[in-house]
Amino acid sequence: MRQIVVSTTTTGVSDPVVLDTYIAPFQVSLGIAMSSGSEVAVQHTYDNVLDSTITPAWYPTTSSAADEGYLLQEDGFEILQENGDALLTGDENFSHFIDFPVAAVRLNTFTNAGTVTMTVLQAGIPR
């Protein structure tokens, strides 16, 4: 899969990035770059976001790796909101991966002090 870049200068959710759940092993890399003062979360769904009759349920994106299941701040601590989203803050670049099949990912921006960009790469799809 070619890289997909989602960029926003406002708050709210981005358009979903649809992933191929039939690729095995399922591996997706996410890179998040944001301006100082921004607060964002990455969310995923198992629902078909292309089916207009379905309202997708969105979940906080976690991983089974050494990050202990949460997107982390630079200091190694996550901030969990009441809705369970792992909140990223600051002007640092973050890297994360998903190693379990999900249908789509999206960026949820709570506070935006500039620009927030998410780059998505999925392994295993030929050019």
Secondary structure, DSSP 8 states (H G I E B T S, - for coil): ---EEEEESSSEE---EE--TTSSS--EEEEEEE-TT-EEEEEEESS-TT-TT-----EE---SSTTTTS---TTS--EE-TT--EEEESS-EEEEEE-S--SEEEEEEEE-SS-EEEEEEETT---
